[in-house]
Amino acid sequence: MADVAAQLVFELPDGTTLALSEGATGTDAAAAIGPGLARAALAVKVGDEVRDLARPLPSDNGRVRKLEVITERSGARALELIRHDTAHVLATAVMELYPGVKISIGPPIEDGFYYDFDFPDGVTLSDSDFERIEAKMREHVDADEPFVREDVSVGDALARFAREGQDYKVELIEDLIRDDGVETVSLYTNGPFTDLCRGPHSPSTKRIKAFKLQSVAGAYWRGDASKPMLTRVYGTAFFSAKDLEEYLHRLEQARARDHRKLGRELGLFMFSEISQGAPFWLPAGVVVWNALTDLWREQNRARGYTEVRTPILYDVELWKQSGHWDKYRNNMYFTDVEGRQMGLKPMNCPAHVQIFKADRRSYRELPIRLAEQGLVHRHEPSGVLHGLLRVRQFSQDDAHIFCTEAQIEDEVLRCLDLAYYLYELLGFDPRVELSTRPDNRLGTDETWDHAEGALAGALRRRGLEYDIAEGEGTFYGPKIDLHMTDSIGRSWQLGTVQLDYMMPARFELAYTGEDNAEHRPVMIHRALFGSFERLIGILTEHYGGDFPLWLAPVQAIVLPIADRHLEYGAGVHDRLREQGVRVELDERSESVSKKVRDAELRRIPYMLVVGDREAEGNVVAVREHRVGDTGTLTVAEFAARIEELVSTRAPRF
C-alpha cells in the first residue's frame, strides 16, 4: 500500500498507515484501501474535519494524521451527512414548486434537519403540502444527482445571489467578509439547485434512502425577533425505510408520553403567561416532588452532607467576583434595591462559597459537603421554553464539596456511588463521559494533569467504562457527565461532577493544613438530578405517567360498587389513610366499570373494589393498573404490601 514517492501519510483506524500522492482525494484514499470501501464511502474524516470524497486531501508537511472513511456504518456522523444532503434536496423541491421563494439556511440537527424559507406574500405552507414536496424530492433522489463543490470569490458569490434575489444568502456572505475576512466561499450544486454551504456532502442524492418531512414552524431570521419571520420545515432521513419506520414509531411513543400532556392529564403542574417559564405545581405534582426530596435528603444525610439554604437575591458584586457577571449576565435577572443593583442567582455555588468562607477552616474539617435544593433563575428566550425541560425558574439538587487535593478521588468516587444508586432506583443505566481540558482554561498543565487523573482514577476504581470528550471540560476544571437512555431510547444528560480551581481562587478560600500554613481547597460541584423540574419531566415521559408506587401521587383508590357500599368503602379509605397510604374514595354514582376505566386513565396503581362480598368478609378486591384483578386481601394485608413496596422504593408497583 505504501509508495516511496508519496507525500501524504495517514494513520487508519486499525493502526496501519496509508501513503498517497500529493493531490489525492478522499475517493482515492477509499479505493486504495479496498474496492468495497470505495463503493460504500460517503466522505472522509481527516483529523477532526469531515471532507467530501472529491476534495483533495489536505497536506501538512509530511505529518501523519488520522484518516477514517465514513460509510453507512459510521453511525451519527454518516446520518448527519445524508440529513444535510436531504435539506438541500428539500430546498431544491421547494424552489421548483414555489417560484419566488427566498432560502436562508438548512443544517442537519439532532435526529434530522430543517430548512428556513421566506415565501412570497400570500403563500403559506402546512403539513398538507408535504406529500407534494416529498414527491418532488424523490424525483431528485432517484435522479442520482451529484453534490458538486465549487470555491468561488466572494464577489462572484455576491453577484450571483443578488441576481437571483436571494437576500439572505447575500447577508450571510457580507457577514463572512466583515467578521472573518474571507475572500472565497464554497457553493454546492445538486441538480438545478446551488447553495452557499460549507459542506460536507455525500457523493450524490442517491445515498438518501428514506426521508420524511415532519412539521412546520415559524423561526425568526437569525433568531432575532426584530427580523423577518421565516417558515421552518423540519424533516429527517435514514439509510433504510426500516430505520425511518422505527424512528417514527418512537416519535409516536414520545408524543403519547409528552410530559406536558401527561402533566395536564394527571394534574401534576401547569404554566401561565403571567409567569412564563415558571411551573405552578399542583397537588399531585407536589407529591412527586416531595417523594424525590425525601430520597435526596435521606441519601445526602447518610453520605455526610449538611443541608443549607441560601438567598436568591445578591449584590451584583458577588457575581462579578465569581465570574458569572461576564459569563451569565445576559441570562440573569436584576433589580434595584435602594439604589443597589441586585441579581437573582443563576447558580448556587457562590452562595456556598460564602458559607465556607464565613469561618476559619482546618484540614481536620475537610471535606465539607454542603447540599441545597437551590432555587435559581436563568433567562431563557420564550421561544426555547419547553415544559419542565427548559424553564426560567428551577431548583437544583445542588451540592458543593470543599476538599484537599488528596481527597479529590475519594470524594468523586462517593459522588459516583450516589449517582449510580439513584439512577438504578429510577430505572436508568448511565453512560459516562469524561470531559477534559479546553484550549481556553485556567490553571497549569500540572494541575489539570492531577485533576483529570483524579476523575479518571475514580472511574477506574469503580470499574466504569467511559468516553473521552476532548476539550469539553469547563474553563475551571474537568468534569464527568452522566447520560441516561430512557424507556423509548432517548438520551438525556442528568448528572455532572465537576472539579473547580477557579472559584476557590477568585474568593481566596483557604484552610489551615497540618503544617499550620494556609492552603487552597478544591471545590467539587455535584448535581445528580440536574434539577427537580427537569427530572420530573424526564421521569414522567420515561414512565409514561405510570409512576412507581413510591412516587405515585395517588397509590390506591377505593371503588364502591353501589351507593350502599359507600359506608364500607369510606371505612376502608380511612383505615388506609391512617396507615400512610395515599388513597382516594370514588363516591360517584357511576358503574364500577366506568370507575375502573377512569382510574386506569389516571394511572392509579391499585384499585380496591368493594361490594357486598367484600363488606361481609371485611376485605377488598385488588385490581392492579394494567394488570387486572390480583385477588382479595384484608385492609391490613393490603396496607402492609403498600408499606413494603414504598419503603424499598420498588421500581414498579
Steps between C-alpha positions, in 0.01 A plus 500: 500500500794731566661708225853636546405805290195574712478834670188438710501245782198413711430270792189284455265394783663155518842660561643433153628781280385612159734691267364702206632746247453873540160599356332168583131526591283326754381274220861402429553422869193273516598323175855443626362323806261281302239503221215408736582794724520730196144401401368552853686825573303813578778736615833494680601633838854639519590592856186670626380617157243315288559560127329416172645201317575710192713757686879463501629382835676775697877505516680570826876488436529124533328478841311173545133562571205276575269417209166323513271416209139571594238248387143418599648308793658813646192578707409857587773648280359328192141593585602862536637492145189367331274721709697799376458358148126468554471861619647610164261270312212653697610849395530379139141375502356807675668739256353306206151482649484856639658749260626814672578332831811626679727250675707552814666209682448124518726315745489144631388483863462225756258240354451685172531832318311817423496771235371857546306666218352843435196441280348768275207697641184294511680164494486287813619147567340232716531127564249441221763615248755239608384223267544722195842624614619147587399377155712769338789418736484131397544603138835659590605209719419249226689713246825428688612862475860554617587759763763717332709743701638821351716757679431849362598856588269686735443754223373234260284343770348835599425583136340160442267504802414869455403425138278214621337718765627281785540775758573270794795342321633847417479597868681183607786564257529864605526389863772250412696777329456740794549255789747247358663686213433214259589542134343181366191298591383154401188424299336159462288405201264205475283488188359848433571627852808688621547599862753689709634223723812392687417134444581222517259289293484142385577421134142523371131520586464124443663435837179626664297182553205610714374842608190672633390858557362537850383847597484871423588776745575870503859613559640852508788557264816446707288459812438876520139603570561831321570315175263323256309192609594209273330165441706214639439153359628211712575152371715196552687244289642151546690235308203262494121511506512269802711746700264783402195297601653415839588865558147616414361235737723637778370849423142378538594350834667825600188700409286268709746541788548876465531624857306816416201292390529258792558787742159642409326161503646396836475843665874525565574859397385789285647806330365851463591799284507711817829328591654352188742216550407442866286193579208512739509175695159343559423266792585179313827648374598611848464139616752389237729793585489421872569129444812588303598755765469233769731273299748782439502609864529143633795415277681828564469455874623140482803607294625781718345808340375798698186659359498879467269766358624820343334820366404544137585873476856639529700814438642486147850532643474132596432404139788715379738329740372151411528562125129457433468869418713450190370157407131507596402865527274485193319202650447654845222706654583826679319746720582817690471500880543843658745600229692175521504271196404145593481180296302178536739208525542284187712253702545407865878463511599858601250480788656178628839664471377768742407232754844339473670836528301614804728308742865409525539147370742225598610195303329296775159629381554402138326384299208735563194389304217753457171408331207721402177471309594834353253719314666678206386721213642519150352697216416276205341648186128422490546311173714229661288442812379140503283378786711390796801425280589864425383751760604833647458404864618165635635326809833323474591199713823683557799405711849641540788319661801688631796264532876463474680389184562160659127453566378567146492141374322362806241778493433453128460127562244577772311721254498219242382247757205724584430565133483132414281428802252769395496414131451130560208584728346717229552240227789658309823344374760780487750566223808684625702771328822660627541852366863617493686833487385758244745726319375803694551401863629611835779328690822322418539181300621333819174589677293377206701176484424439866130591466438289191695214655287518814175481303629219280632321808159511668336364186753217479469416869126456450562288190314736269548525125497857376540711188746788479362836387822675403499870585142498630585574863411832658761774503547448875539122502416159348168327562314172485162509325242226548262428213186283521294316240129492576244228433451601135867545415553874547820625660499759780782655697408508868798505733832677502800496732739790441834601648545872557828680571376838379239593761714417805768724348261784414362503855840431661374197690744343743535239771776442751701188423691262725801723449307799643530671163208617288396284205235543232222239489363342186129538431292216354163590345253212514146496355357154434133575425603812309185676618184371661289651221691341215529166680124483559441583133738225390358247747144578391596412142725208601218338700230619260318637805501157669704609801633230732300474820735710712466792255133456402288800607209267581603147594154343532137588440199336664217423256162421661283294262175669606390781729422251779873413509611861557508468879724191490716661229544814713615284790757327278618840378540635853691196627742510207558872539581445868762247384664765282360385165422777248143391434180643352133394511292514181156597631342560160177324406662342195536137396801325645628433145507876433674563832764240411546652154543851644749373759698328223513827306631671814763225520422425866703192597230320704121493475315351797153383401254457789152347487278273705750213512791726600293675768389169648857361503663829608733481194570683174518364143835622367547605139841617370541763231568337160490154664142438614356310794763357735290354782347594833681639805409638837555869546794427731658264245463756223645779717798275584560436128499873428734570791752241378497624140534865604767442766720313249411745221422208272553604136146402401188453705 
